[in-house]
Amino acid sequence: MNTKLSIKSSQSYDYPLLIKKILYNAKYNSPNQKIIHHDGGSYNYLEFYDRVAKLANMLTNQGVGAGDVVAFLDWDTHRYLEAFFAVPMIGAILHTVNVRLSPQQILFTMNHAEDKVVIVSEDFFPIVEGIQDAFQTVEKVITISNKSSSSLKNYCGNYESLMKPESTQYDFLDFDERSIATLFYTTGTTGDPKGVTFTHRQLVLHTFSIIATMGSIQTQNRLRSDSVYIPLTPMFHVHAWGLPYITTFLGTKQVYPGRYDSKSILEMIKKHKITFSHCVPAIMNMLLQHSDSNDYDLSGWSVVIGGSALPYGLAKKALERGIDIFTGYGLSETCPVLTLTNMTNEQLNLDVEGQLPFRMRAGKPLGLVEIKILGGNGEDFTNETTKTGEIVVRTPWLTQSYYKNEEASEILWDGGWLHTGDIGYFDSDGFLNITDRLKDVIKTGGEWISSLELESMISKMNDVIEVAVVGLPDDKWGERPYALLHTNGLNITAQEVANHLSQFVEDGTINKWAIPETIEIVESIPKTSVGKINKKEIREKILKLRK
């Protein structure tokens, strides 16, 4: 389109959307607010800014320049937060290494990313020691530890020791906002992990859109400067869903838990009066099932659930404990947040049973998010509340490609929309509803069964802690559902589960053939490296046992 463009003065400033702009806001508006360390220490935002400058100087002096990749292996710590800013602010790329992958997968990601400098916490020395001989690009290793590091090759010093002499002054230059800021790897059902990158511009716009949604809309999921935040998803996974950038911009009090268990998190919630967190369902389950959980007051704690569907049973337990539990939706490739649950005053005034359906839905699109629902032949079902299709999206913060993987990138962006691989629809209230993953829909006798719908129904049984439903090959029907249940130790039988599901057959919610062919009670359900139920592994294990 032949539009008329603004004419720039010869001296006008073309303002780039860079991560440093996020940090500046906290430095000026919340200088004395605290960031709490997992070891009991703390510093304020002015001191945090000084630490970021010191890290920038230290990395520069270690030979890190624009475009170089710095790998970070650590738990959720204040040092990780320092790297979130310092590394991209000097024009380098932060590779947040998924420490829960297998050693060979980690090696693949580090070589594929072309990591130049590795910063590694003591707990992950064995991983690096086991794969370092096969590193292709690593020049230096920096440790977060007081422990001897003689077995690490290319060791150049301890993080704190190297930081100590550095200046708190650093001239963070401007550069192109389209420069890559972060890189991490997502695992799929097949092949090697795929690299996902985000630019400065994308991270800044993602930050601002969530702030606008959670700070301005009159709803339940408030996140503001007076909140107290603790991350309960790994910082290596999509920047802990982007919340550290958001809370830093707001100048929020932040608490970084390090390596944690259920008891330590419950203690931190009590001690620091935590008001906002995010996690996958498995973590919330872990906290609510802890033997001492009922001794802690969890009212007033807002928690956004993502990564996988929020089951009815878990949502009800959390809401009854006074937790403001609600759902967000997104992917590794989407930075990640696309939607959040925003409830009206009318919906919030409903009783627990009335609120649950709204809190379990995927939510409503953030500002600047466009979502379409595409049928199998490309039909647009976006405005069809009775039809489901694949969810495809556009926003300013979607990864533009898989790193050095052109073939997968073309599939991801087929037709100019990012394909999520999720099936869903918009209901009459404007909420996005996820019915299943394309790969997890159970196709039986020519009909589709939603594994997520079955899981939510089974979770309504009082003694069910977790449930997973997968489709397995069947000679007659194509596929049949198979259910795994983790219970609280009581003797729930497969027949009791089938009887429970029969009520949903009688009221027309599901068809009779949706009741799983096999219902197995297990001690635990396999999870992925980021805490999601691992349906691929479940299918593979069952099929292997059947052979």
C-alpha positions in Angstrom: 0.0 0.0 0.0 1.4 3.4 -1.0 1.0 5.2 2.3 2.7 8.5 3.4 5.6 7.9 5.8 6.6 10.2 8.6 9.6 12.4 7.8 12.5 12.1 10.2 14.6 15.0 11.4 18.3 14.6 10.8 18.7 14.5 14.6 15.6 12.6 15.7 16.1 9.5 17.8 14.8 6.2 16.4 13.9 4.5 19.8 14.7 0.8 19.8 12.7 -1.6 21.9 15.6 -3.2 23.8 15.7 -5.2 27.0 17.7 -2.5 28.8 14.6 -0.3 28.6 12.8 -2.8 30.9 15.5 -2.6 33.5 15.7 1.2 33.5 12.1 1.5 34.6 12.7 -0.5 37.8 16.0 1.4 38.5 14.2 4.8 38.6 10.8 3.9 40.0 11.5 1.1 42.5 15.1 1.6 43.5 14.7 0.3 47.1 12.5 -2.7 46.4 14.0 -6.1 47.2 15.0 -9.1 45.1 15.3 -12.1 47.6 17.9 -14.8 47.0 17.4 -18.5 47.6 20.2 -18.5 50.2 18.6 -15.8 52.3 20.4 -12.8 50.9 18.9 -9.9 49.0 19.6 -6.7 47.2 17.5 -3.8 45.9 17.0 -2.8 42.3 19.8 -0.2 42.3 22.2 -2.9 43.5 20.7 -5.3 41.0 21.4 -2.8 38.2 25.0 -2.6 39.5 25.3 -6.4 39.4 24.0 -6.5 35.8 26.7 -3.9 34.8 29.3 -6.0 36.6 28.3 -9.1 34.7 28.3 -7.2 31.5 31.9 -6.0 32.1 33.0 -9.5 33.2 31.6 -11.2 30.1 33.1 -8.5 27.9 36.5 -9.0 29.5 36.1 -12.8 28.9 35.8 -12.1 25.2 32.0 -12.2 24.8 30.9 -9.8 22.0 27.8 -9.0 20.0 26.2 -12.2 18.5 28.2 -14.6 20.8 26.2 -17.2 22.7 26.4 -17.6 26.5 25.0 -20.8 28.0 23.5 -20.8 31.5 22.9 -23.9 33.6 21.3 -23.1 37.0 18.2 -23.3 39.1 15.8 -20.4 39.5 18.2 -17.9 41.1 19.0 -14.2 41.2 22.1 -14.9 39.2 19.9 -16.3 36.4 17.9 -13.0 36.6 21.2 -11.1 36.2 21.9 -13.1 33.0 18.4 -12.4 31.7 19.5 -8.8 31.4 23.3 -8.6 31.1 23.8 -11.0 28.3 21.3 -9.6 25.8 22.1 -6.0 26.8 25.7 -6.4 25.5 24.3 -7.7 22.2 25.1 -11.4 23.0 22.6 -14.2 23.1 21.5 -16.0 26.3 21.1 -19.8 25.8 19.0 -21.0 28.7 20.0 -24.6 28.8 17.3 -27.2 29.6 19.1 -29.1 32.4 16.4 -31.8 32.4 17.2 -33.1 29.0 19.4 -36.1 28.6 23.2 -35.4 28.5 23.3 -36.1 24.8 20.4 -33.8 24.1 22.1 -31.1 26.1 25.3 -31.6 24.1 23.3 -31.3 20.9 21.7 -28.0 21.9 25.0 -26.5 23.1 26.8 -27.5 19.9 23.9 -26.4 17.7 23.7 -23.1 19.5 27.5 -22.6 19.1 27.9 -21.7 22.8 31.1 -19.7 23.4 31.0 -19.3 27.2 29.3 -21.6 29.7 28.2 -20.5 33.1 27.3 -23.5 35.2 26.1 -24.1 38.8 27.8 -26.7 40.9 24.8 -29.1 40.8 25.3 -29.4 37.0 29.1 -30.0 37.0 28.5 -33.7 36.3 26.5 -32.9 33.1 29.2 -30.6 31.7 32.0 -33.0 32.8 30.3 -35.9 31.0 29.9 -34.1 27.6 32.7 -31.5 27.5 35.0 -33.6 25.3 32.5 -33.3 22.6 32.0 -29.5 22.8 32.6 -27.9 19.4 32.7 -24.2 20.2 33.0 -23.7 24.0 36.0 -21.6 24.9 35.5 -20.8 28.5 33.6 -22.2 31.5 32.6 -20.1 34.5 31.4 -21.8 37.7 28.8 -20.8 40.3 30.3 -22.6 43.2 33.0 -22.6 45.9 33.8 -26.2 44.9 37.0 -27.1 43.1 36.5 -27.1 39.4 39.7 -28.9 38.3 37.8 -31.5 36.3 36.1 -28.9 34.1 38.0 -28.0 30.9 38.4 -24.4 29.8 37.7 -23.3 33.4 38.4 -19.6 33.7 37.1 -18.7 37.1 34.3 -18.5 39.7 31.3 -16.2 38.9 31.5 -14.1 42.1 35.3 -13.9 42.0 35.3 -12.7 38.4 32.5 -10.2 39.1 34.1 -8.7 42.2 36.7 -6.4 40.6 34.4 -5.3 37.8 33.0 -1.8 37.5 29.3 -1.0 38.2 29.4 1.3 35.1 28.7 0.0 31.6 27.7 1.9 28.5 24.9 -0.3 27.2 24.8 0.8 23.5 21.8 0.9 21.3 21.5 -1.7 18.4 18.9 -3.2 16.2 15.8 -4.2 18.2 15.5 -7.2 15.9 18.7 -8.7 17.3 18.3 -12.1 18.9 18.3 -11.9 22.7 17.5 -15.4 23.9 17.7 -19.0 22.6 16.4 -22.2 24.1 15.4 -25.6 22.8 12.0 -27.3 22.7 11.6 -31.0 22.5 9.0 -32.6 20.2 7.7 -36.1 19.6 10.4 -36.8 17.0 13.9 -35.7 16.1 16.4 -33.5 17.8 15.4 -30.5 20.0 14.5 -27.4 18.0 16.0 -24.0 18.7 13.6 -21.2 19.5 14.8 -17.6 19.4 13.3 -14.3 20.5 14.5 -10.8 19.8 14.6 -7.7 22.0 11.6 -6.2 20.3 9.6 -9.4 20.8 10.4 -9.7 24.5 9.6 -6.0 25.2 6.2 -6.2 23.4 5.3 -9.5 25.2 6.2 -7.8 28.5 4.1 -4.7 27.8 1.1 -6.6 26.6 0.9 -8.8 29.7 1.3 -5.7 31.9 -1.6 -4.0 30.1 -3.8 -7.1 30.5 -3.0 -7.9 34.1 -2.7 -4.4 35.4 -5.5 -2.5 33.7 -8.5 -4.9 33.3 -10.7 -5.1 36.3 -10.5 -8.9 36.9 -9.0 -11.4 39.3 -5.5 -11.9 37.9 -3.9 -8.8 39.2 -0.1 -8.3 38.9 1.2 -4.9 40.0 4.2 -3.2 41.6 2.9 -4.1 45.1 2.7 -7.9 44.2 5.2 -10.4 45.7 6.4 -12.8 43.0 8.1 -16.2 43.0 8.6 -18.3 39.8 7.6 -21.9 39.9 8.5 -22.8 36.4 12.1 -23.2 35.3 13.8 -20.1 34.1 15.3 -22.1 31.3 11.8 -22.6 29.9 10.7 -19.6 27.8 12.2 -17.1 30.3 10.0 -18.5 33.1 7.0 -17.5 30.9 8.4 -14.0 30.6 7.4 -13.1 34.2 10.9 -12.0 35.4 10.9 -9.3 32.7 7.4 -8.2 33.6 8.0 -8.1 37.4 11.3 -6.3 36.9 9.7 -3.6 34.8 7.0 -3.2 37.5 9.6 -3.1 40.3 7.9 -5.9 42.0 9.4 -7.7 45.0 10.8 -10.9 43.6 11.8 -14.1 45.4 14.0 -16.7 43.7 13.8 -20.1 45.2 16.8 -21.9 43.8 16.5 -25.7 44.0 13.3 -26.3 45.9 10.8 -28.9 47.1 7.2 -28.6 48.2 8.0 -27.8 51.8 10.5 -25.1 51.0 8.0 -23.4 48.6 5.2 -23.5 51.2 7.6 -21.9 53.7 8.6 -19.2 51.2 4.9 -18.4 50.5 4.4 -18.0 54.2 7.6 -16.0 55.0 7.5 -13.6 52.1 3.7 -13.4 51.7 3.8 -14.4 48.1 0.9 -13.1 46.0 1.8 -14.2 42.5 3.2 -17.3 40.8 2.9 -19.5 37.7 3.3 -23.3 37.3 2.2 -26.4 35.5 -0.5 -28.5 37.1 2.0 -31.0 38.4 3.6 -28.4 40.7 0.3 -27.2 42.1 -0.7 -30.8 42.7 2.6 -31.4 44.5 2.0 -28.4 46.8 -1.6 -29.3 47.6 -0.8 -32.9 48.3 2.1 -32.3 50.7 1.4 -33.7 54.1 1.8 -30.2 55.7 -0.1 -28.3 53.0 -3.1 -27.6 55.2 -1.0 -25.9 57.8 -0.3 -23.0 55.4 -2.7 -20.2 54.5 -2.7 -20.0 50.7 -5.5 -17.5 50.4 -4.7 -14.4 48.4 -2.2 -16.3 46.2 -2.8 -15.8 42.5 -1.4 -18.6 40.3 -1.6 -18.9 36.5 -1.5 -22.5 35.3 -0.1 -23.3 31.9 1.9 -26.0 30.1 -1.1 -28.4 30.1 -4.8 -28.3 30.8 -6.0 -27.4 34.3 -8.1 -30.4 35.5 -11.4 -29.8 37.2 -10.4 -31.6 40.4 -7.2 -29.6 40.8 -8.9 -26.3 40.1 -11.6 -27.1 42.7 -9.1 -28.1 45.4 -7.0 -24.9 44.8 -10.1 -22.6 44.8 -11.4 -24.1 48.0 -8.0 -23.3 49.6 -8.5 -19.6 48.6 -6.0 -19.7 45.7 -6.9 -17.4 42.8 -6.1 -20.2 40.2 -6.6 -19.4 36.6 -5.3 -20.4 33.2 -3.0 -19.0 30.6 -2.2 -20.5 27.2 0.8 -20.4 24.9 3.7 -22.4 23.4 7.4 -22.3 23.6 7.3 -20.7 20.1 5.0 -17.9 21.3 7.2 -16.3 24.0 4.9 -17.9 25.5 1.7 -16.1 26.6 -1.2 -15.7 24.1 -4.3 -15.8 26.4 -5.2 -15.3 30.0 -8.4 -15.9 32.0 -10.1 -12.6 32.7 -13.3 -13.0 34.6 -16.1 -10.4 35.0 -17.4 -9.3 38.4 -20.6 -11.3 37.6 -18.5 -14.5 37.0 -16.4 -13.8 40.1 -19.5 -13.6 42.3 -20.5 -17.2 41.4 -19.9 -20.0 43.9 -16.9 -22.3 43.4 -18.8 -24.7 41.1 -19.9 -21.7 39.0 -16.5 -20.2 38.7 -14.6 -23.4 37.8 -15.6 -23.6 34.1 -14.3 -20.1 33.5 -11.1 -20.6 35.3 -10.3 -23.8 33.5 -10.7 -22.3 30.0 -7.6 -21.1 28.2 -8.7 -17.5 28.6 -9.0 -14.5 26.3 -6.4 -13.1 23.8 -3.9 -10.5 25.1 -3.7 -7.2 23.3 -2.0 -7.6 19.9 -2.8 -11.3 19.7 -4.8 -12.5 16.7 -6.2 -16.1 16.8 -8.0 -18.0 14.1 -9.6 -21.4 14.3 -9.0 -23.4 11.1 -10.9 -26.4 10.0 -9.3 -29.4 8.3 -9.8 -27.9 4.9 -8.8 -24.4 5.9 -12.3 -23.2 6.8 -12.4 -20.3 9.2 -14.3 -21.5 12.3 -13.2 -18.5 14.5 -16.8 -17.3 15.0 -18.3 -20.7 15.1 -18.9 -21.6 18.7 -20.0 -25.2 17.8 -17.0 -26.1 15.6 -13.4 -26.9 16.6 -10.3 -26.6 14.5 -6.6 -25.9 14.8 -5.5 -22.8 16.6 -3.3 -20.6 14.5 -1.9 -17.3 15.7 -0.2 -14.0 14.9 1.4 -11.6 17.4 4.5 -9.3 17.3 6.4 -11.7 19.6 6.2 -15.1 17.9 9.5 -16.8 17.0 10.0 -16.2 13.3 11.7 -19.6 12.7 13.3 -22.5 14.3 17.0 -21.8 14.7 18.9 -23.2 11.7 16.0 -25.5 10.8 14.4 -24.2 7.6 12.2 -27.2 6.9 10.5 -27.2 10.4 10.1 -23.4 10.2 8.1 -23.6 6.9 5.8 -26.1 8.6 5.4 -24.0 11.7 4.5 -20.9 9.6 2.5 -22.5 6.8 0.2 -19.9 5.2 1.6 -17.0 7.2 0.1 -18.1 10.5 1.9 -19.9 13.3 0.4 -23.3 13.7 0.1 -24.3 17.4 -0.9 -28.0 16.8 -3.7 -27.5 19.3 -7.4 -28.0 18.7 -10.0 -25.6 20.1 -12.8 -23.1 19.7 -14.1 -19.8 21.0 -17.2 -20.0 23.1 -20.0 -17.4 23.3 -18.3 -15.7 26.3 -15.2 -15.0 24.2 -13.0 -17.6 26.0 -10.6 -19.8 24.0 -11.2 -23.5 24.9 -8.5 -26.1 24.2 -10.0 -29.5 23.4 -6.8 -31.4 22.7 -3.4 -31.5 20.9 -3.7 -32.6 17.3 -1.4 -35.5 18.1 -3.3 -36.5 21.2 -6.9 -36.5 19.8 -8.1 -40.1 20.0 -9.6 -41.3 16.7 -11.9 -44.2 17.3 -14.5 -45.6 14.9 -14.4 -42.5 12.7 -15.1 -40.2 15.7 -12.7 -37.9 17.7 -12.5 -38.2 21.5 -10.8 -35.4 23.5 -8.2 -36.8 25.9 -8.3 -33.5 27.8 -12.1 -33.8 28.3 -11.8 -37.3 29.6 -9.0 -36.3 32.0 -11.0 -33.5 33.4 -14.0 -35.8 34.0 -11.9 -38.4 35.8 -10.3 -35.7 37.9 -13.7 -35.0 39.4 -13.3 -38.2 41.5 -12.3 -37.1 45.0 -9.3 -39.4 45.4 -7.7 -38.8 42.0 -4.5 -36.8 42.1 -3.4 -36.9 38.4 -4.8 -38.6 35.3 -3.5 -39.1 31.8 -5.5 -40.5 28.8 -3.8 -41.6 25.6 -5.0 -43.2 22.4 -3.5 -46.6 21.6 -3.8 -48.5 18.3 -6.8 -50.9 17.9 -7.4 -53.2 15.0 -11.1 -52.8 15.0 -11.6 -49.1 15.9 -8.3 -47.5 14.9 -7.6 -46.2 18.4 -9.0 -46.7 21.9 -8.5 -44.6 25.0 -6.3 -45.9 27.8 -6.3 -44.1 31.2 -3.6 -43.9 33.8 -4.6 -42.7 37.3 -2.4 -41.6 40.2 -4.5 -41.7 43.4 -4.0 -40.8 47.0 -3.4 -44.4 48.0 -7.0 -45.5 48.3 -8.1 -48.6 46.4 -10.0 -47.0 43.5 -10.9 -49.7 41.0 -11.1 -49.5 37.2 -14.8 -50.3 37.4 -15.4 -47.4 39.8 -13.8 -45.1 37.2 -15.9 -46.5 34.4 -19.0 -46.1 36.5 -18.1 -42.5 37.2 -17.7 -41.8 33.5 -21.1 -43.5 32.8 -22.9 -40.5 34.3 -21.4 -38.4 31.5 -22.7 -40.9 29.0 -26.2 -40.7 30.5 -26.3 -36.9 30.4 -25.0 -36.8 26.8 -21.7 -35.2 27.5 -19.7 -38.1 26.0 -20.6 -41.2 24.0 -20.3 -44.7 25.5 -17.3 -45.5 23.3 -15.3 -42.7 25.0 -15.0 -44.7 28.2 -11.4 -46.0 28.2 -10.8 -49.6 27.2 -8.2 -49.9 29.9 -8.0 -48.0 33.2 -4.7 -48.5 35.2 -3.9 -47.2 38.7 -0.2 -46.2 38.9 2.1 -44.7 41.5 3.3 -41.9 39.2 2.7 -40.5 35.7 5.7 -39.8 33.4 6.5 -36.1 33.0 8.5 -34.1 30.4 11.6 -32.0 31.3 9.3 -29.0 32.1 6.8 -30.9 34.2 4.1 -31.7 31.6 2.5 -35.1 31.4 4.6 -37.0 28.8 2.0 -38.8 26.6 4.6 -39.9 24.1 6.5 -41.8 26.8 3.3 -43.3 28.2 2.3 -44.6 24.7 5.8 -46.0 24.1 5.9 -47.8 27.4 2.5 -49.4 27.1 3.1 -50.5 23.5 6.5 -52.0 24.5 4.8 -54.0 27.2 2.2 -55.2 24.8 4.7 -56.7 22.3 
